[in-house]
Amino acid sequence: MAESRIPVEALGNYVHVLEAVATTGRRLTHRELEERRELGREAAESGLQLRGLIALHLAQTRAHWPRTAARGGAGSTDAVLHAVEQAVDAYVEGFEGAQRMTVRREEAARREFIDDLLYGRSDLGRLAERSTRFGLHLSRAHAVAVAVGPKAYTETDAAPRSVEAAMLARFGGREILLTTKDGRLICIAPGSRPDVLLHFAQQAHAATGGGQAAIGRPHHGPGGVVQSYDEALEAHELAERLGLDGPVLHAADLLVYPVLTRDRQAMVDLVRSRLGPLQKARGGAEPLLRTLTAYFDSGCVAAETARRLSLSVRALTYRLERIHQLTGSDLADPAHRYTLQTAVIGARLLDWPAKEI
C-alpha cells in the first residue's frame, strides 16, 4: 500500500494529539494546527505523495483509535473524528501551499531561463548548464518558431494551452520548449527535427484563428537559439512589409531580402531612379506600383495579373505600357525586368511611396 512506503514520522505526534482529544474532548489548538501545516510543507518538499499521506493518516487513526473514545469518555467518537478532520485539513493545507510555492519558483526560474536564452543576457556556459533542467541540450543545433495571432497571448490563454496539448500528445515534452514571449507563441526544438516546428506552426495557425508562424534556421549553441529567434522575428517583420500572408514563413527562404537592404542607400537610389518617374502618373505612383507588384507576384502572366487586380487584360496592358513610358524599362527585356522587380521589392521594404526616402 502507498502508506507503507511513507515513514510514520511524516505525521509527527498525530497519535498523541488524538489521545489528548479523546481524553479531554477539546479541539486542536492553534499551535497543533500550525505544526500540522509545517509537517505538510516538509512532506511536500521531501517529495512525498499526498494520496499516500492521507492514507497513512487513516491507517494510523484506525490502528491507534483512542481507547478513551471507545469507552465513551470525555472525548466522544464525534470529537475524535472532528480532530482527525482538523488535523488532515491542516496537513493538506501545508502540503498544497508548499506545492504552490514550488510551482511558482519553478515557473520563475523557467521564465528567467527563457528570457536569458532568447536575449542572450547570461553567461553562455552557465546557460548551457541550466538548459538541461528544461529538457534542452544547447551543445546541439536548435531552431526557433515564432507564431503571432490577432492578439497578444500569455501561457495561461486558451490558444497556447491548446498548442501545448497538441505538441505534447504527438512528441512528448523531451527536448521541446514551449512558451510565450511578448505576446507571441514560441517553440524551441532540435534543429534535426523540422517536423516538430512545422507541426507547431500548423497548430498555432489553427489555435489563433489563422495566425502566422515563422521558423528560424538551426544554429548551434546557446547563441544559436538567439540567432534563430531573431531570424524568426525578422521574417515576421519582412512579411508585414511585403504583404506575405502564408501561414508558415521559413527564414531560409527570405534571406534574399536582408541582402537587398544591407546597403540601404544603394536600394534608395535604385527605387528613386527606377520607380521615381511613376509619381508623374495620374493618381501618383501607388496604383502603378501595385500593378507591378501583382505582375511579378503572378509570374509575369498578364491574365493572372488582371484577375488579381480585377482589371481587363486590355486595361492591364495599358498600365504596363504607361509604366514603360514613364520608367523607360521594357518588361519584355530580362535585364530590365529583373532591375524593375528588384526596385519593386525595395519599395515594399522601404514602404515607398507612403514614406519619403
C-alpha positions in Angstrom: 0.0 0.0 0.0 1.1 3.6 -0.6 1.3 4.5 3.1 3.7 1.6 3.8 6.4 3.4 1.8 6.0 6.6 3.8 7.7 6.9 7.2 5.3 7.3 10.0 7.5 10.2 11.3 6.0 12.3 8.5 2.8 12.6 10.7 4.7 13.8 13.8 2.8 13.4 17.1 -0.5 12.8 15.3 -1.4 9.8 17.5 -0.7 11.7 20.7 -2.9 14.5 19.6 -5.8 12.1 19.1 -5.2 10.6 22.6 -5.4 14.1 24.1 -8.6 14.9 22.2 -10.1 11.6 23.3 -9.2 12.4 27.0 -10.4 16.0 27.2 -12.9 16.4 24.3 -11.1 19.6 23.2 -10.4 20.7 19.7 -6.9 21.1 18.2 -5.0 24.2 19.4 -3.7 26.8 17.1 -0.2 25.6 17.8 -1.1 22.0 16.9 -2.7 23.1 13.7 0.3 25.1 12.7 2.5 22.0 13.5 0.3 20.0 11.2 0.7 22.6 8.4 4.5 22.6 8.9 4.6 18.8 8.7 2.6 19.0 5.4 5.1 21.5 4.0 8.0 19.3 4.9 6.3 16.3 3.3 5.8 18.2 0.1 9.4 19.4 0.0 10.5 15.8 0.6 8.7 14.7 -2.5 6.1 12.5 -0.7 2.7 11.8 -2.3 -0.3 13.4 -0.8 -2.6 10.4 -1.5 -0.2 8.2 0.5 0.0 10.7 3.3 -3.8 10.8 3.7 -3.9 7.0 3.6 -1.3 6.9 6.3 -3.4 9.3 8.5 -6.4 7.0 8.1 -4.3 3.9 8.8 -2.8 5.4 11.9 -6.3 6.5 13.1 -7.6 3.0 12.7 -4.6 1.4 14.3 -4.4 3.7 17.3 -8.0 4.6 17.8 -8.1 6.2 21.3 -9.4 3.7 24.0 -10.9 6.6 25.9 -13.2 7.5 23.0 -14.1 3.8 22.5 -15.3 3.7 26.2 -17.3 6.8 25.7 -15.0 9.0 27.7 -14.9 12.8 27.8 -13.8 12.9 24.2 -16.6 11.2 22.2 -16.1 9.5 18.9 -17.5 12.5 17.2 -14.9 14.7 18.9 -12.1 12.4 17.7 -13.4 12.3 14.2 -13.6 16.1 14.2 -10.0 16.2 15.3 -9.0 13.9 12.5 -10.7 16.2 10.1 -8.9 19.2 11.5 -5.5 17.5 11.5 -5.8 16.2 8.0 -7.2 19.5 6.7 -4.3 21.5 8.2 -1.7 18.9 6.9 -3.1 19.1 3.4 -3.2 22.9 3.6 0.5 23.0 4.4 1.3 20.4 1.7 -0.6 22.2 -1.1 0.9 25.6 0.0 4.4 24.2 -0.4 3.5 22.8 -3.8 2.1 26.1 -5.0 5.3 27.8 -3.8 7.4 25.2 -5.6 5.4 25.7 -8.8 5.9 29.5 -8.6 9.6 29.1 -8.0 9.9 26.7 -10.9 7.9 29.0 -13.2 10.0 32.0 -12.1 13.2 30.0 -12.9 11.8 28.9 -16.2 10.8 32.4 -17.2 14.2 33.7 -16.2 15.9 31.0 -18.2 13.7 31.8 -21.3 14.5 35.5 -21.0 18.2 34.8 -20.7 18.1 32.3 -23.6 16.2 34.4 -26.1 18.0 37.7 -25.3 21.5 36.3 -24.6 21.8 38.1 -21.3 23.6 35.3 -19.4 26.9 33.6 -19.5 26.6 31.1 -22.3 28.4 28.3 -20.4 26.1 28.8 -17.4 23.1 29.0 -19.7 24.0 25.6 -21.3 24.2 24.1 -17.8 20.8 25.4 -16.8 19.2 24.3 -20.1 19.3 20.6 -19.2 16.9 21.3 -16.4 14.3 22.3 -19.0 15.0 19.5 -21.4 17.3 21.2 -23.9 20.9 20.3 -24.8 22.3 23.6 -26.1 25.5 22.0 -27.4 23.4 20.8 -30.3 21.7 22.8 -33.0 18.3 24.2 -32.3 15.8 26.2 -34.2 13.0 28.5 -33.1 9.5 29.1 -34.4 7.5 32.2 -33.5 3.8 32.4 -34.1 1.7 35.6 -33.9 -2.1 35.9 -33.8 -4.7 38.6 -33.7 -3.9 39.4 -30.1 -1.1 39.1 -27.5 -1.0 35.8 -25.6 0.2 34.6 -22.2 0.9 30.9 -21.3 -2.5 30.7 -19.5 -4.5 31.7 -22.5 -6.5 29.1 -24.4 -4.5 29.2 -27.7 -1.1 28.5 -26.1 -2.6 25.7 -23.9 -4.2 24.2 -27.0 -1.0 24.2 -28.9 0.9 22.8 -26.0 -1.6 19.9 -25.5 -1.3 19.0 -29.2 2.5 19.1 -29.2 2.8 17.0 -26.0 0.3 14.5 -27.4 2.4 14.0 -30.5 6.0 14.5 -29.4 6.0 14.4 -25.6 7.9 17.0 -23.6 11.5 16.0 -24.2 13.8 18.4 -26.0 11.0 20.8 -26.8 10.4 24.1 -25.0 7.0 25.8 -25.5 6.4 29.3 -24.1 5.1 32.8 -24.9 7.2 36.0 -25.2 5.9 39.5 -25.9 2.5 38.1 -26.8 3.9 35.6 -29.3 3.8 31.8 -29.2 7.3 30.2 -29.2 8.6 26.8 -29.8 12.3 25.8 -29.4 13.2 22.4 -30.8 16.3 20.4 -32.0 17.5 21.6 -35.5 17.3 18.0 -36.6 13.5 17.9 -36.1 11.9 20.3 -38.6 8.7 18.3 -38.3 8.3 19.5 -34.7 8.4 23.2 -35.7 6.2 22.6 -38.7 3.6 20.9 -36.6 3.8 23.8 -34.1 3.3 26.2 -36.9 0.2 24.3 -38.1 -1.2 24.0 -34.6 -0.6 27.7 -33.8 -2.2 28.7 -37.1 -5.4 26.8 -36.1 -5.4 27.8 -32.5 -5.0 31.5 -33.2 -7.6 31.6 -35.9 -5.3 32.0 -38.9 -2.1 33.4 -37.2 1.2 33.2 -39.0 4.3 31.4 -37.9 7.9 32.0 -38.8 10.7 29.4 -38.5 14.3 30.4 -38.0 17.3 28.4 -39.3 19.0 25.9 -37.0 22.1 27.1 -35.2 24.5 25.5 -32.6 25.0 26.6 -29.0 23.1 28.9 -26.7 23.9 31.8 -29.0 22.4 29.8 -31.9 18.9 29.9 -30.2 19.1 33.7 -30.0 20.1 33.9 -33.7 17.3 31.6 -34.8 14.8 33.5 -32.7 15.9 36.8 -34.2 15.6 35.3 -37.7 12.0 34.3 -37.0 11.2 37.8 -35.7 12.8 39.4 -38.8 10.8 37.0 -41.0 7.6 38.4 -39.4 8.8 41.9 -40.0 9.5 41.2 -43.6 6.1 39.5 -44.1 4.4 42.6 -42.8 6.3 44.9 -45.1 6.0 42.7 -48.2 2.4 41.5 -47.5 3.4 37.9 -47.3 0.3 36.1 -45.9 1.3 32.4 -46.0 0.6 30.5 -42.8 4.3 29.5 -42.4 7.4 31.5 -43.2 10.9 30.0 -43.4 13.7 32.4 -42.7 15.9 30.4 -45.1 13.5 31.3 -47.9 13.7 35.0 -47.1 17.5 35.5 -47.0 17.5 37.5 -50.2 15.6 40.4 -48.7 18.1 41.3 -46.0 20.8 41.0 -48.7 18.9 43.5 -50.8 18.5 46.0 -47.9 22.0 45.6 -46.5 23.2 48.7 -48.5 20.2 50.9 -47.8 21.5 53.9 -49.7 22.0 51.8 -52.8 18.5 50.5 -52.6 17.1 54.0 -52.1 19.0 55.2 -55.2 17.6 52.2 -57.2 14.0 52.9 -56.1 14.3 56.6 -56.9 15.9 56.1 -60.3 13.7 53.3 -61.5 10.3 54.0 -59.8 10.5 57.7 -59.0 9.1 58.6 -62.5 5.9 56.8 -61.6 5.0 59.7 -59.4 4.3 61.7 -62.6 1.3 59.4 -63.4 -2.3 60.5 -62.7 -3.0 59.3 -59.1 0.7 59.1 -58.2 3.0 56.1 -58.1 0.9 53.8 -55.9 -1.5 52.4 -58.5 1.2 51.5 -60.9 3.5 50.2 -58.2 0.6 47.9 -57.1 0.2 46.8 -60.7 3.9 45.9 -60.9 3.7 44.0 -57.6 0.8 41.9 -58.8 2.5 41.4 -62.2 5.7 40.0 -60.6 3.8 38.0 -57.9 1.8 36.3 -60.6 4.9 35.2 -62.6 4.6 38.0 -65.2 1.4 36.4 -66.5 -0.9 39.1 -67.8 -4.2 37.2 -67.5 -3.5 36.2 -63.9 -2.3 39.8 -63.0 -5.5 41.2 -64.5 -7.6 38.7 -62.4 -5.8 39.7 -59.2 -6.3 43.4 -59.9 -9.9 42.9 -61.1 -9.0 44.5 -64.4 -9.5 43.5 -68.0 -6.4 42.4 -69.8 -6.7 45.4 -72.1 -6.7 47.8 -69.1 -3.7 46.0 -67.6 -1.8 46.2 -71.0 -2.4 50.0 -70.9 -1.0 50.3 -67.4 2.1 48.3 -68.3 2.6 50.4 -71.4 2.3 53.5 -69.2 5.0 52.1 -66.8 7.2 51.6 -69.8 6.7 55.1 -71.0 7.5 56.7 -67.6 10.4 54.5 -66.5 11.9 53.5 -69.8 12.1 49.9 -68.6 10.9 47.2 -71.0 9.3 44.4 -69.2 10.0 42.1 -72.1 13.7 42.6 -71.6 15.0 40.2 -68.9 17.6 42.6 -67.6 15.1 45.5 -67.4 12.5 43.2 -65.8 15.0 42.0 -63.1 16.1 45.5 -62.3 12.5 46.7 -62.1 11.4 43.8 -59.9 14.3 44.4 -57.5 13.3 48.0 -57.3 9.7 47.0 -56.5 10.9 44.7 -53.7 13.0 47.6 -52.4 10.0 49.9 -52.5 8.0 47.4 -50.4 10.8 47.1 -47.9 11.2 50.8 -47.7 7.5 51.4 -47.6 7.7 53.8 -50.5 5.9 55.9 -51.7 4.0 56.1 -48.4 7.2 57.2 -46.7 9.7 59.6 -48.3 13.1 58.1 -48.9 
